[in-house]
Amino acid sequence: MNYILISPYYPRNFQPFATRLKEAGVHVLGIGEEPYEQLDAALQLALSEYFRVNDLTNLDEVKRAVAFLFYKHGPIDRIESNNEYWLTLDATLREQFYVYGNKPDDLKKVKYKSEMKKLFRQAGVPVVDGKVVRTKAELAQAVDVLGLPVIAKPDNGVGTAATHKLDTREAVSRFEEKWDETIVYFLEQYVEGKLCTFDGLVNQQGDIVFQTSFTYNVPTLELVTGQLDLAYVIQKEIDPKLEAYGKAIVQTFGMKERFFHIEFFQLANGDYVALEYNNRLAGGYTVDMYNYAYSIDLFAQYASLVTGGSFREPEVDNQFCVGVTQRDVYVYQHDTKAIYQRFGAKVKFVQRIPEAFAELQGNQFYAINADSQEEVDDIVRFVHARKIQG
């Protein structure tokens, strides 16, 4: 099997995809922007060949790279990055070279928020009302229909980029002044709730073989605008209602051999509304947290599925895993040494967050396992405790 990994070097914590695929007998080929000498030694060993391009956003250049690898190694069986930024590139290349997996026409339902909402409804999952707006006239009409506050997101967008909370007429006017109508927006009613997810992996038949859920301490928009401290927690158990909604969505979207990451708000009454379907892993170090929470190796499990194997269930009970961050702009009571002294072997890893994500998440990241919700709360309080500035 010939498997092309797009951007095998970045993000660095995704590099085990290459290693585990090679260990499963896959012929792994890489296309990326980094010089070969910059690749980690383990990644170099995992790649049968690496083709460096100047710019991964230059489609013609990347196509020439795939064509060369096709000519040299034979037909390509998979092209994948597992990275939302390259979803469209992956799909375009698959279509060009007749490779298994999603093609550009398949991405509409996972890239456009307005299309996601249609499928959420089809799956029987609650959503909040929303409107696509292309012009300032449509913006005014949508605000009149939906009422304030609303959340304005690019209909085709990633994360919280260019997302705005419009809670007053003045906020709408400020947004209107900045918006040049080149980006199509999706407006939806603002709801209060706890941001949570239903995440997992589906096999080649589209069946869920791994599922999990995590919750955030604050919604991502508030996290960015308020430069707040982040904490999110891989849960030991999934609420049955959330699980039912998540499974219905996965079945309706009909994806195969892929990770998924579905975002919900849990409302005060205990019900949920679906927000977004992401056709890939959750970002950052979340896959590492899954592995520590479940005593599992999802990189190896994915490689097994790609090669027609089965998913191997963990042999031990799962735990909570807390992802908690500190920001360089604040002074905290407890540094890394103190955190290790307090929680010992339950501290699974400590990493600096890349600058590209620091504004959203913070600068210093800790992943810490816990056995109970009380221990989770203690971890978050301890890591986030700040010194009082005189």
N, C-alpha and C positions, 0 to 999 in steps of 0.2 A: 504494500500500500504506500503510495506517495502522498504525503500530507504537507501542504505549504502553510507555514505559520507566517502571518503578516505581523510585523513588528514583534519579533520574538524576544527582543531585549527589554522592551518597555510595555507595561509596567514590570519592574524587576521581580515582583513577587508572583508574576505569571510565568516566569521562566521554567518552573517545574513541568508545565504542560509539555514542553519539548522533551525533557528528560524522561517523563513517564511514557510518552508515546514511543520513544526509541526503545525503552525497556519492554514495551508490548510488541515489539517487532516491526514498528512502523518506520518507514524511510522518511525522515523529517527534513524538510527543506525550508530555509528561512529567507524572507525578504524584509529588509529594514534599512534605516538611514544611517545607523551607527557603523563606524569602521569595524571590520572583523576583529581587530586587535582589542577593541573596547569590550567585546562580549566576554562574559564571565566564562571561566574555564569549563564549568559543567555544561554551559550552553553550547560552547564550541564542540564539545564531545558529543552532544546530543544531535547536532545538525550534520546531516550528510553533506550538505552544501549550503552556502550562504551567499545570496546575491544582494550587494549593496546598491541602493538607489539614492539619488540626491534628494528626492522629495516624494514621499508616499502619497501626497495629494495630487501628483502629476500622473494621471491615469495612463497616459500613453507610455510613460517610462516604466510603470509597474507592469503593464501588459507585456512589454518587451521582456521584462524579467521573468514573468510566468512562461512566456513562449520559449525562452532559452531553457528553463528548467524542464519544460515539457519535452523539448527536442532532445535534451541530454538524458533525461531519466524516464521518459515515457509518460503515458497518460496520468493526469493528476486526479486523485480520488477525493481529496478534501482541500478546501481553502478556508482558513478560519483565523480570526484574531482573538475571539472571545472578548472583544473590546468595543463598546458602543460607538466610539469615535470612528471605527473602520467598518461598521456594519454595511454601509452602502458600498464601499469599495469591495468588501468581501463578496457581496451579492452580485455586483457587476462583473467581477472576475469569474465567478462561477458560471454566469450566463454566457460569457464570452468563450469559455473553455469547456462548457458542457460538464460541469462538476456538480456532484450531489450537494443538495442543500438549498437554502433560501435564495431566490432570485429577486431582482429589484421589485417586480410586481407583488412579491410576497411581503415586502417590507412596509407597504402602505399602512397596514393595520397595526404595526408596532412602532411607527415613527410619528404618526399624526394623532394628536390627542383626541381630536374630534372623531376619528375612526375607532380608536380604542373604546370611546364611550358607547358607540353603537354596539360593539361586541360585548361590552359589559352588560348592557341591557339585554342583549340576546341570551346571555348566560344566566339571566335572572338575578343579577347582582345589583344592589342599589348604587346609584350615582347621584351627583348633584347636577342641576341644570346648567347648561353651558351654551355658548354661541360662538361661531366662527366670525371674526371681524376682519375685513380687508381694507376698509376705508374708515375715515373719521365719522362719516354719517352712520355707518353700521355700528361703530363703537357707541355712539350716542343712543342708538336704538337698543343695543344690547344692554346698556346700563339701565335704561328705562324699564326693560322687560325683567331683567334679573334682579335689579335693585342693588344697593350698596350694603356692605362691602363685596367686592369681587376680586378674584385673582386673575391677572392677565399674564398668560404664558404664550410664547411662540407655539403655534400649532405643531410645527416640526422643530423640536428643540431638545436639548440635552440638559438634564438637571435643573438648577435654578437660574441658569443663564438668561438674562433679559426678562426675568419674572418680576412682576410688580403687584403689590397689594394696593388696590384702589378703594379707600374707605371713605373718602369725602369727595365732593364735587371739585374741590381745589386739587386733590390728588389726580382726579381724572383729567383736569385741565393741564396739569404739569406733564402727565404722560402724553397727552394729545400734542402738546408743543414739541416734545422730543421725537415722537413717532413720525417717520416719514412715509409710512404705509408700504415700505419695501418688504417688511416682515408680516406675514399673516399671523394674527393673534387668535388665541382661543380664550374666551372669558368664561369663567364659571363662578358660581356662587361660593363665597367664602364660608367655610365651616370650621368650628372649633372641634378639636379632637386630638387624640394621640396618634402620631404617625407610626405605622407598623407595616410589616411586609409578610408576604407568603412567597417563599423562595424555594428553588429546587432544581432538579435535573430530570429530563425526560429521555427515554431510550429511543431506539430507532423506530419503534412502533408508536411513539407518542405517549407512552405510559409513564407516569411519575414513578421514579425509582428512589428518589431522595427528596425530602421536603423538610423545611424548617421555617422559622419566623424570627424576626427581631423587631424590637421597639426602640424608638428614639426618645430622648428626654425632652427635646423641643423640635418642632418642625424645622426643616432645613432653611426655609426663607427667613424665619426669625433668628436662626442660628447665624446666618450671614449678616443680616442687617444689624443685629445687636452684638455681633462678635462674642457670642456666648460660648461657654464651655460645653463640649460635646460629650455625650455618653449614649451608647446604644448597646443593646443586650440581646444576644442569641438566647432565645427562650428554651427552657427544658421541655415545655409542652405547648402545643398549639391549641388555641381556642377552637372547639369543634365547629362553631359558626364560621370563623375565619377560614378554617380548613375546607369547609364545604364550598364557600364562595371561591376560594383559590382553585380548587379542583374543577369547578364548573368553568372558570375562566380558562384554565389550561386546556380543557377539552374543546372549548369553543374556538380558541386561537389555533389549535391544531398543529403546533410546532413539533419537530422531531429532532432527536439527538442534540438537544440544546439545554443550556441553563436558562432559567427564567427568574425574574425579580419583579414582583407585583407589589405596588404600594397602595396602602389603604389608610383611611382615617377611621379610628375607632371612636364612636360618638359617646356622649355621656350616658345614653340609654343602653349602651352595650352593643348596639348594632354597628355595622361598618358601611362605609362607602368606598368604592374602588376609585383610585386616582390614575394610576399609570401601569401599563404592562411594559416591562423592559425585557427584550429578547436576548439577555446575556446575564452574566454574573453581576451581583452587586459590586460596587467599586471599592477602591481602597484595599484595606487588609481584611475585608470581610471573609473571603474564601479561606484565609488562614485561621480566622476565628471559627468558622464552621469546622475545620479540621480539628482544632483543639477542643471544641465543645463536644464533638461526636467521636473523638478518638478515631479519626478516619483520614484517608488521603484521597480527596476528591479529584486531584490531578490523575491519580492512578485509576480511579473509578471511571472517569471520563474516557481515558485511554482504553479501558476494557470495553466500554460501550461502543466506541468508534470501531474497534476491531471485531465486533460481533459477539463479545462476551457478555457476562451478566454483572449485575451490581452485587457486591459483597456486603452484607449487612454488618455493622459494627458488632463486636462481641461484648462490649461493655455499655452500661447506661450512660446517656449523655449528661452533660452539665450545662449550667449557664456559662456563657463567655461574655465578659464585659469589655467593650472597646471604649476607652476613656482618654480624653486628650487634655493637654495643657497648652496655653498660648504664651508665646514669648513676651507679649506686652504686659502680662500680669505676673505678680510675685506670689508664689504658692508656699504654703507651710511645709510641704513635703516634696523632696526631690526624688530622683530615681533610686538612690541608695535607701532612703527611708521607705519607699514603696516596696522594695525588695525585702527589707527587714520586716515589714508588717505582714506581707502576704506570701513571702517565700516562693516555693515551687509553683504556686498557683499563678505567678506572673509568667506568662508563656513567651512573650517577646515585647521588646521596647524598640520603637523605630522613630526616626525623624520622618515627618510627613513631607513629601515633595512640595516645593514652593507653589507649584500649580494648583495644589489643593489646600494649602495652608489657610487661606482666607476663609474657606468654608469650614474646615475641620479643626484647625489648630495646628500647632507645630510639633508637639511631642505626643506620640501615641503609645498607649499601653493596652495589651490584651491580657486579661486576668480571668481565670476560671473561678466559678463560685458554685457552692452546693445548694444555696437557698436564696430566696428573695431578700432576706435580711442581710445576707453577706453581700449581695449585689449592691444594696443601698449603702452599706458600709464602705465598699470600694469606691463608689462614686463620691460620697462625702469626703473621704480621706484624700483622694487624688485632686479634687476640685477645691479643697479648702485653701483660701487665700490669706496671706498676711495682711494685717490692717496697716495701711500706710499712714504714717504720721505727718 
